[in-house]
Amino acid sequence: MPSNPKQHWDAVYDTKSPSEVSWYQVRPELSLALIQARAPDRWSPIIDIGCGASSLLGALATEGYDDLTAVDASAVAVAKAKVRYADLASRIRWIVADITQWMPERRWRVWHDRAVFHFLIETADQDAYVGAMSAALETGATAIIATFALDGPATCSGLPVERYSGATMAKRLGAGFRLVSETPERHLTPKGAVQRFGYCVFERL
Ligand SMILES: C[S@@+](CC[C@H](N)C(=O)[O-])C[C@H]1O[C@@H](n2cnc3c(N)ncnc32)[C@H](O)[C@@H]1O
């Protein structure tokens, strides 16, 4: 990850539409299914890390969830998402922050991250992320982290990534989290390339 991720990501969201980026999904079906399985109660607070231009928050709001928080390092991404979801203003709180330099001031039932943690290739950044996630989740809460799988691409958006299996992610998160499940996903980019992801679900101990 560049020392200033904001610059890189602002440039991406300034120049590309949501459906042009390689990680684009029409509807984040697997994320939705995993969140609903772990947090069926619609009052469950949910935080999406590195929300970007994903349609996850809109889909969750449509499903009836009303305590949603979105974090992204890119002010451009957040500004665009705010306009897109202006009619959901009372249900989504937006935070512009680098997750490696942010500390939560409350707790959530579900922490969701698709394609963000894998950009953290420095141990110190990974440790800071795990620290923020640990503080954000009470015992029994859920962390869903989707990264490129071990046989996934070595880069994304021109940046190097670290790839994981459930076992290596569990080792990286440490004793505060128990691996509940690991689901592979074959993501098809808008240009037709296949990218192998793994969605790991953890319980906060
Ligand atoms: C590959 S995109 C994935 C976006 C979205 N999660 C999805 O699945 O469509 C990575 C996102 O993470 C954000 N991001 C990257 N590094 C970050 C960091 N250190 N803190 C917060 N957000 C970050 C980027 O701005 C970008 O929106």
Ligand as a Chemical Component Dictionary entry (heavy atoms), coordinates in Angstrom:
data_LIG
# 
_chem_comp.id                   LIG 
_chem_comp.type                 NON-POLYMER 
_chem_comp.pdbx_formal_charge   0 
_chem_comp.three_letter_code    LIG 
# 
loop_
_chem_comp_atom.comp_id 
_chem_comp_atom.atom_id 
_chem_comp_atom.alt_atom_id 
_chem_comp_atom.type_symbol 
_chem_comp_atom.charge 
_chem_comp_atom.model_Cartn_x 
_chem_comp_atom.model_Cartn_y 
_chem_comp_atom.model_Cartn_z 
_chem_comp_atom.pdbx_ordinal 
LIG C1  C1  C 0  -10.690 -2.804 -4.287 1  
LIG S1  S1  S 1  -11.657 -1.561 -3.579 2  
LIG C2  C2  C 0  -13.024 -2.473 -2.877 3  
LIG C3  C3  C 0  -14.257 -1.619 -2.659 4  
LIG C4  C4  C 0  -15.456 -2.353 -2.073 5  
LIG N1  N1  N 0  -15.150 -2.942 -0.789 6  
LIG C5  C5  C 0  -15.981 -3.398 -3.019 7  
LIG O1  O1  O 0  -15.880 -4.597 -2.727 8  
LIG O2  O2  O -1 -16.507 -2.998 -4.065 9  
LIG C6  C6  C 0  -10.716 -1.099 -2.144 10 
LIG C7  C7  C 0  -11.361 0.037  -1.376 11 
LIG O3  O3  O 0  -10.685 0.199  -0.143 12 
LIG C8  C8  C 0  -10.402 1.559  0.076  13 
LIG N2  N2  N 0  -9.156  1.584  0.871  14 
LIG C9  C9  C 0  -7.928  1.188  0.475  15 
LIG N3  N3  N 0  -7.047  1.307  1.467  16 
LIG C10 C10 C 0  -7.747  1.780  2.525  17 
LIG C11 C11 C 0  -7.380  2.122  3.857  18 
LIG N4  N4  N 0  -6.126  1.992  4.298  19 
LIG N5  N5  N 0  -8.352  2.578  4.680  20 
LIG C12 C12 C 0  -9.629  2.717  4.235  21 
LIG N6  N6  N 0  -10.025 2.417  2.997  22 
LIG C13 C13 C 0  -9.094  1.951  2.151  23 
LIG C14 C14 C 0  -10.266 2.170  -1.289 24 
LIG O4  O4  O 0  -10.503 3.556  -1.324 25 
LIG C15 C15 C 0  -11.288 1.371  -2.083 26 
LIG O5  O5  O 0  -12.555 1.993  -2.042 27 
# 
loop_
_chem_comp_bond.comp_id 
_chem_comp_bond.atom_id_1 
_chem_comp_bond.atom_id_2 
_chem_comp_bond.value_order 
_chem_comp_bond.pdbx_ordinal 
LIG C1  S1  SING 1  
LIG S1  C2  SING 2  
LIG S1  C6  SING 3  
LIG C2  C3  SING 4  
LIG C3  C4  SING 5  
LIG C4  N1  SING 6  
LIG C4  C5  SING 7  
LIG C5  O1  DOUB 8  
LIG C5  O2  SING 9  
LIG C6  C7  SING 10 
LIG C7  O3  SING 11 
LIG C7  C15 SING 12 
LIG O3  C8  SING 13 
LIG C8  N2  SING 14 
LIG C8  C14 SING 15 
LIG N2  C9  SING 16 
LIG N2  C13 SING 17 
LIG C9  N3  DOUB 18 
LIG N3  C10 SING 19 
LIG C10 C11 SING 20 
LIG C10 C13 DOUB 21 
LIG C11 N4  SING 22 
LIG C11 N5  DOUB 23 
LIG N5  C12 SING 24 
LIG C12 N6  DOUB 25 
LIG N6  C13 SING 26 
LIG C14 O4  SING 27 
LIG C14 C15 SING 28 
LIG C15 O5  SING 29 
# 
